[in-house]
């Protein structure tokens, strides 16, 4: 749309070719005003799914080791199998509550987990680095006690620093959208193997129990759960520990592995992966504990700036990317999941 003719009629001495650019999301409506082109987001994911038989979770994602949407094979007989995105996918972008998100996986209730991916730019979701985060915070400002790997601690009576920050962000940005979110569990899995230091279960699955490079063993399995009720964070006590204030949390390290990440194995194989959807170029937190060491403090797993999976001390201020889960049955009204045309989630 050009405004040149109008401008020159008002100011004939000025010659300009100023162009107005914008973006229109076309939404069809029926005669009664209801939305016509509503589509099931879950069914769209299922349509694109392929088998994950043959994927090696001990290696990073690639064109030959996972790129697309996959069914987690062991859940195939569930009423709602788990489908997950892996690798350098370009069709998992969502606009919800005026923010950009990326789809991680589905849940066993038919919900869809999303990770925060920044602000929309004229309806697009082309964000990297700092723009994919709500800010940078320590996981906990205290580090020299094993309890500080907890999303909550002291028998889940005290919030970690990161939980308090995420809850505040939810109150300011998502409170009016809470009805569209399911109360899915977030697993702060604090089971551990006792050695000269405490190694938590997520760490052992990714790196094994080795204490140096030579003893590390790459991950070959993933787990989406926790043994102890105290580690299953939910709003309702019918579904977990009932300690969450709002239905929001963080990515788990196992979800990062499903997505295509991996930890370092030796000095020549650091697990770098810059070609999967969870790579942002920044360091950001998961909810999964790594270890506690009396000298080195408490560590929680992160995704690192090169896309590998790492383990910094909890008191460092790294990126925060909240995770939520859309209710089962949510629909979208336009888009194809791309950066330029993200799925726009329908809310009344």
C-alpha positions in Angstrom: 0.0 0.0 0.0 1.5 3.3 -1.1 0.7 6.7 0.3 2.8 8.6 -2.2 -0.2 10.2 -4.1 -1.9 11.4 -0.9 1.3 12.7 0.5 2.1 14.7 -2.7 -1.4 16.2 -2.8 -0.8 17.7 0.6 2.9 18.6 0.2 3.5 18.9 -3.6 7.1 20.1 -3.1 8.1 16.8 -1.4 8.7 13.6 -3.4 8.6 10.4 -1.3 8.2 6.7 -1.9 7.4 5.8 1.7 5.9 2.4 1.9 3.7 1.0 4.7 4.2 -2.6 5.5 2.0 -4.7 7.7 0.7 -8.2 8.4 -2.9 -9.4 8.2 -4.1 -12.7 9.7 -7.1 -13.7 7.7 -9.7 -15.5 9.9 -12.9 -16.8 8.3 -16.2 -16.6 10.2 -19.6 -18.2 9.9 -22.7 -16.1 9.6 -23.2 -16.3 13.4 -19.8 -14.8 14.0 -18.1 -18.1 15.1 -14.7 -19.0 13.7 -14.9 -21.2 10.6 -11.4 -22.5 10.1 -10.5 -24.1 13.5 -8.2 -27.1 13.4 -7.0 -29.5 16.1 -3.4 -28.8 16.9 -2.9 -32.3 18.3 -4.3 -33.9 15.2 -1.9 -31.8 13.1 1.0 -33.1 15.1 -0.2 -36.7 14.7 -0.5 -36.4 11.0 3.2 -35.6 10.7 4.4 -38.3 13.0 7.0 -41.0 12.2 8.4 -43.9 14.2 11.5 -43.2 16.4 12.8 -46.8 16.0 16.5 -46.5 15.2 17.0 -43.1 16.8 20.1 -43.0 19.0 19.6 -40.8 22.0 23.3 -41.0 22.8 24.0 -38.9 19.7 22.8 -35.4 18.7 20.0 -35.0 16.3 20.7 -34.8 12.6 19.1 -35.5 9.2 19.9 -39.2 9.8 19.3 -39.3 13.6 16.0 -37.5 14.0 14.4 -34.5 12.2 10.7 -34.1 12.6 7.9 -35.3 14.8 8.2 -38.8 16.3 6.2 -41.1 18.5 7.9 -42.3 21.7 7.6 -46.0 20.8 7.0 -47.3 24.3 3.9 -45.1 24.7 2.3 -46.3 21.4 -0.4 -48.2 23.3 -1.4 -45.3 25.5 -4.7 -43.6 25.0 -2.6 -40.5 24.1 0.8 -41.6 23.0 3.6 -39.1 23.4 4.7 -37.3 20.2 7.8 -35.2 20.3 9.7 -32.8 18.1 13.4 -33.5 17.3 16.1 -31.9 15.4 16.1 -29.0 13.0 12.4 -28.6 12.7 10.8 -25.5 11.3 7.1 -26.2 11.9 6.6 -26.2 15.7 6.1 -22.5 16.2 3.0 -21.3 18.1 1.4 -17.9 19.0 -0.4 -18.1 22.3 -1.3 -15.3 24.7 0.5 -12.8 22.5 3.9 -14.7 22.9 5.9 -17.0 20.7 6.4 -20.6 21.8 7.9 -23.8 20.4 6.1 -27.1 20.7 8.2 -29.7 22.6 6.0 -32.7 22.9 2.5 -33.9 23.7 1.4 -35.3 27.1 -0.3 -38.5 28.2 -3.6 -36.5 28.5 -3.4 -35.1 24.9 -2.0 -31.7 25.9 0.9 -30.0 24.2 3.9 -28.7 26.0 5.4 -25.4 24.8 8.6 -23.6 25.6 8.7 -19.8 25.6 10.3 -18.3 22.6 9.9 -14.5 23.0 7.8 -11.7 21.7 6.0 -11.8 18.3 7.4 -9.5 15.6 4.5 -8.5 13.4 3.0 -11.9 13.8 6.3 -13.8 13.2 8.5 -15.7 15.7 12.0 -15.3 14.5 13.8 -15.1 17.8 17.2 -16.2 19.0 19.5 -15.5 22.0 18.2 -13.2 24.7 15.0 -12.6 22.8 13.9 -16.2 23.6 14.1 -15.7 27.4 12.0 -13.8 30.0 15.3 -12.8 31.6 18.4 -14.2 33.3 18.3 -15.5 36.9 20.1 -17.9 39.2 18.3 -21.2 39.8 19.0 -20.5 43.4 21.0 -17.7 45.0 22.4 -20.2 47.5 24.6 -23.1 46.2 26.4 -24.9 49.0 23.7 -27.4 50.1 22.2 -30.3 48.2 18.7 -28.9 48.7 19.4 -26.0 46.3 19.0 -28.3 43.3 15.3 -28.3 44.2 12.7 -26.3 42.3 11.4 -26.0 45.8 13.3 -27.1 48.9 13.0 -27.6 52.7 10.4 -30.3 52.1 8.9 -28.1 49.3 8.0 -25.3 51.6 10.4 -22.7 50.0 10.6 -21.6 46.4 13.8 -21.6 44.5 14.8 -18.2 43.0 13.9 -19.3 39.6 10.4 -20.6 40.6 9.6 -17.2 42.2 10.6 -15.4 39.1 8.6 -17.7 36.8 5.5 -17.4 39.0 5.8 -13.6 39.0 6.1 -13.6 35.2 3.0 -15.9 35.0 1.0 -13.5 37.2 1.9 -10.5 35.0 1.4 -12.2 31.6 -0.6 -15.5 31.6 -3.1 -15.2 34.4 -6.0 -14.4 32.1 -5.1 -17.5 29.9 -4.9 -20.0 32.7 -8.1 -21.8 31.6 -6.4 -22.9 28.4 -3.5 -24.6 30.3 -3.4 -28.1 31.7 -1.9 -29.0 35.0 0.9 -31.2 33.6 3.7 -32.5 35.9 7.1 -30.9 35.9 9.8 -33.4 37.1 12.5 -32.0 39.4 13.9 -35.5 39.8 16.1 -35.6 42.9 16.8 -39.4 43.1 20.6 -39.9 43.4 23.4 -42.4 43.3 25.8 -41.9 46.3 29.5 -41.8 45.3 32.1 -39.3 46.4 29.5 -36.7 45.4 25.8 -36.9 44.8 25.0 -37.6 41.2 21.3 -37.2 40.4 19.3 -39.5 38.2 19.1 -37.1 35.2 22.8 -36.8 35.2 23.4 -40.5 35.3 21.1 -41.1 32.3 23.0 -38.5 30.2 26.6 -39.1 31.3 26.6 -42.3 33.3 28.3 -42.5 36.7 31.8 -41.7 35.5 33.7 -39.0 37.3 35.9 -37.9 34.4 35.8 -37.9 30.5 37.2 -41.4 30.2 34.4 -42.9 32.3 31.5 -41.0 30.6 28.9 -43.1 28.8 26.4 -41.4 26.4 22.7 -41.5 27.2 20.7 -44.2 25.4 17.4 -43.8 27.3 15.0 -41.0 28.3 12.6 -40.8 31.2 9.5 -38.6 31.5 8.7 -39.0 35.1 9.9 -39.2 38.7 9.9 -41.8 41.4 9.1 -39.7 44.4 5.9 -37.6 44.8 7.9 -34.7 46.2 9.6 -34.3 42.8 6.4 -34.3 40.7 5.4 -30.6 40.6 1.8 -29.9 39.9 -0.9 -27.5 41.0 -3.4 -30.2 42.0 -2.4 -32.8 44.7 -4.5 -35.3 42.7 -1.9 -35.3 39.9 1.4 -34.7 41.9 2.7 -32.9 44.9 0.3 -30.0 44.6 3.1 -27.5 45.3 2.9 -25.3 42.2 1.1 -22.0 42.4 0.5 -21.9 38.6 0.8 -24.5 35.8 4.2 -23.4 34.6 7.7 -24.8 35.0 10.8 -25.6 33.0 12.1 -28.0 30.4 13.6 -31.3 31.7 17.0 -32.6 30.6 15.3 -35.7 29.1 13.1 -33.5 27.0 16.2 -31.8 25.8 17.6 -35.2 24.8 14.4 -36.0 22.9 14.8 -32.7 21.1 18.3 -33.6 19.9 20.7 -32.5 22.6 23.5 -34.4 24.3 26.2 -33.8 26.9 29.9 -33.9 26.3 31.5 -37.4 26.1 35.2 -36.6 25.9 37.4 -33.7 25.1 37.0 -34.3 21.3 33.2 -34.7 21.5 31.5 -31.9 23.4 28.0 -32.6 22.2 27.8 -29.4 20.2 24.5 -29.1 18.2 23.5 -25.9 16.5 21.0 -27.5 14.3 18.0 -28.3 16.5 15.1 -26.2 17.6 16.2 -25.9 21.3 19.5 -24.2 20.3 19.4 -20.4 20.9 23.1 -19.5 21.2 22.5 -18.9 24.9 22.8 -20.8 28.2 19.4 -21.5 29.8 18.1 -23.6 32.7 16.3 -26.9 32.8 14.5 -28.2 35.9 16.7 -31.3 36.2 19.4 -31.7 39.0 22.9 -32.6 38.0 24.9 -33.1 41.2 26.0 -31.8 44.6 29.6 -31.6 45.6 30.7 -30.2 49.0 33.4 -28.1 47.3 31.8 -27.3 43.9 28.3 -26.8 45.2 24.9 -27.6 43.7 24.6 -28.0 39.9 21.5 -28.1 37.7 21.5 -29.1 34.0 21.3 -26.4 31.3 21.5 -26.1 27.6 24.7 -24.4 26.7 25.6 -21.7 24.1 26.8 -24.3 21.6 23.6 -26.4 22.0 25.2 -29.1 24.2 23.9 -30.1 27.6 25.9 -28.8 30.6 25.8 -28.4 34.3 26.6 -25.0 35.9 26.4 -24.1 39.6 22.9 -23.0 40.5 23.9 -19.4 41.6 24.9 -18.3 38.1 22.4 -16.0 36.3 21.5 -18.0 33.1 18.5 -17.7 30.8 14.9 -18.6 31.8 12.6 -20.1 29.3 9.3 -21.1 30.9 7.3 -24.2 29.8 3.5 -24.5 29.8 1.1 -27.1 28.5 -2.0 -26.4 26.4 -5.2 -28.2 27.3 -6.2 -31.3 25.3 -8.4 -30.3 22.3 -6.9 -26.8 21.7 -7.3 -25.6 18.1 -5.6 -23.1 15.9 -7.2 -20.7 13.5 -4.4 -20.0 11.1 -0.8 -20.7 10.3 1.4 -23.7 9.3 3.8 -23.7 12.3 6.6 -21.9 10.5 8.5 -18.9 11.9 6.7 -16.6 9.4 3.3 -18.2 9.9 3.1 -19.7 13.4 0.0 -21.6 14.5 -2.3 -19.0 16.1 -4.1 -20.7 19.1 -7.8 -19.9 19.3 -8.9 -18.4 22.6 -12.4 -17.2 23.3 
